[in-house]
Amino acid sequence: MKSTETESLISFLRKKAKENRAPIWRDIAERISKPRRNIPAVNLSRVRRHSADGETILVPGKLLGAGVLERKLRVAALRFTEGARRKIERAGGECLSISELVEENPKGSGIKVVG
């Protein structure tokens, strides 16, 4: 069963996808509407392998802190572990919620989805 917060995020993403003609938000809504056991848990090392300095990364699940990060990234995720949040900020990056990312980038351009 989804939390009320997650359900409201899903409806927000679907609304923004329709308003902005941005299919990325519909795709993310579908990914996080799956059962909890099917939502990805991604290690920071995987984010590092699939990103370049200064990119914006979206993890439609939980971001775990395993791995080393030496790049400055903007990362949005459904949830962050404290270790992941600390490592991203120590590297000079920024942690965002998915709704903050949608507000900043309504068209969803230039975002790389990992997970």
Buried (B, 14 or more C-beta within 10 A) or exposed (E): EBEEEBEEBBEBBBEBBEEBEBEBBBBBBBBBBEEEEEBBEBBBBBBBEBBEEEBBBBBBBBBBBBBEBEBEBBBBBBBBBEBBBEBBEEBEBEBBBBBEBBEEBBEBEEBEBBB
